[in-house]
Amino acid sequence: MTHSPETATVMTAADIDRALTRIAHEIVEAQRGTDKLILCGIPRRGVPLAQRLGAKLANIDASFDPATSLGSLDVTMYRDDLRTSGARTPEPTQLPTTGIDGSTVVLVDDVLYSGRTIRAALDALSDYGRPQAVRLAVLVDRGHRELPIRADHVGKNIPTSRNERVGVRLADIDGLAADAEQVVIIR
């Protein structure tokens, strides 16, 4: 008989939605609108989170067009742990056809942990142009940074120990019903 790891739910679907709404408002306030704003999701879970943020931004500011201001940025080949971690199939990078030069790019990811994924994203982004600014929005910041990286917009800070994991379960990726989405700590 297998024993499932102990989990604790720290965010429900409603909590996730509220956090994304707050982050969208924070982005508009910090940016003073949405002019020259691009959201770039980091696969896997950062992409649907960026899409949701894009829809919320469009509701706040009618000039924001998710069809031309959303992208995804795969960082697989820029990671510094390719030799030590399991192989992962890269996903396509899709950036707005207008490019990123002179724009404010908001990188969107689900969980900020060591900072290594974001370092890889910054390296990848530099291959596509020179944004005016790069910001970071994450659903969860769990601490334990190994690099000097911090998020500009955080849905929830969740202190964890190094032997715990944070699981973000989304309908878009995990095949759940929308009301079953959650963030859990796995011990």
N, C-alpha and C positions, 0 to 999 in steps of 0.2 A: 504494500500500500504506500502510495506517495503522499508526502505531506506538502501541502501548498504553503508558500511563504505567507507570513502574517502581513496584512495590508491595513492601512488606515486611510480613509477618504479624507482629503483636506480641501477639495473643491468639488462642488457639484456642477451640473450643466448650467444652472442659473448663476453660480459664482463665476464660471468661465465667461459667460456672456456679459455679466456686469464688469468684469475686469477688462474685457476687450472694449467695451463702451467707454470706460474711463481712460484707457490707453489712447483711444481714438481722439477723445477730447484733449488729452494732454499733448498729443502730436500737433493738433490744430493750433493750440495755444502756443506751444514752443516755436512752431513754424510761422505763426501769425497768418494762418490760412493754409492752403494746399498747393500754392503755386510752385511749380518745379519740384514736386514731391513724388518720389517713387518708393513703393513698398516692395521689398525683395524677400520672399520667403525662402528659408533654408530647408530643403527636403529632409525629412519627410513631413513632420507635423508643422513645421514653420510655414509651409505653402498654404494649407487650408486656413491657418490662423491669419496669414497675410490677406487672403481672400475675404475673410470675415471682417478684418479691420478695414479693408478697402470699401466694403459695402457700408460700414458704419461711417467712414469718412465721407462717402457720397451723400449720406443722409444729413450729415452736419454741414457740409459745404458742397453745394450743387455743382461747383466748378471742378470738383475732383471726379475724374473719369476712370473707374477701375479698369476698363478695357484698354486704356493706354498708359496706365500708371502702376500696373502690377507686374511683377516678374518672379522668377525663381532662380536661385543661384546654388548650383551643386558644388560642394567643396571637397568631394571625395579625393580628388587627385592632389589637393593642396594640404591634406592632413599630414601631420608629422608622425603619425602612429601607424602608417600603412604597413610597416614591417612587423609590428607587434599585434595588430588587431586583425580580426577576420576580414576576409575580402568582402567588399560591398560593391554592388553594381552601381556605377554612376548613373544619375538621372540627368535629363537634359537641363541645361541652363537656358532660360528664356527671359530676355530683358526687353523692355519697351523698345520699339523701333526707333524712337527719338534718341536713344542712347542715354547715358548717365552723366555725361559731361555737364558740369555746372548745376546739377540737381542736388537736392538733399535726398540721400538714399537711407531709408529706414530698413535695416536688416531685421527680420522677424524670425524668432525661433521659439521652441516650446520651453526648454529648460536651459538655464545658464548654470554651468557647473565649473569646470576648470578654466574655461575661456579659450581652449584650444580650437574648438569649432569656429568661434568668432575670429580668431587669428587667421585661420584658414580662409574664412569668408573675406576678410580684408585683403588677403593676398589674391584671391580669385577676382575680387571686384576690380583690383588695380589692372588686371588684364583687359578689362572692358572699357576703361576710361578713367576720367578724373572727376569724381563728384565734388561739389562745393563742400559738402559735409556728409558724414556718415553717422547715423544714430543707430541705437540698438533697442528693440522692444522685445521683451520676453514675457511669456505667461508666468513662469516660475523662476525665481532666483534662489538656488539652494545653497549658495556659498561655496567655500573650498576652492577659491581661485588659485590657479598656478601661474597665471599671467596677469599683468595689470590692465584688466578689462572690466568695465562696469556697464550695466544697462542704464539707458536713459529713461526707459519706461518699463515698469515692472507690474505685472498683474498681482503677484503675491510673493512675498519673501517667505521661504519655508526653511527654517534651520534644520539641517539634517546631519547625521553622522556619516563618515565616509563608507561605512558598511551598509548604508541604506541606499535605495534607489528611488527616484521619483518617476512614476509612470503617468503619462498623459494619454488618456484614452479618448479619441475623437471619432465621431460618426464617419467622417470622410475617409479615415484611414483604417479604422478598426471594425467597421461594419456594424456599429452600434446604432440604436435608436438615438435621436438627438437628445432626448431627456435622460439618457443613460450615460452621457459623457461625464468624465470625472478625472480628477488628479488624485493619485494615491501615492502614499509612501510605502515602499515594499521593504520589509525588514528581513 
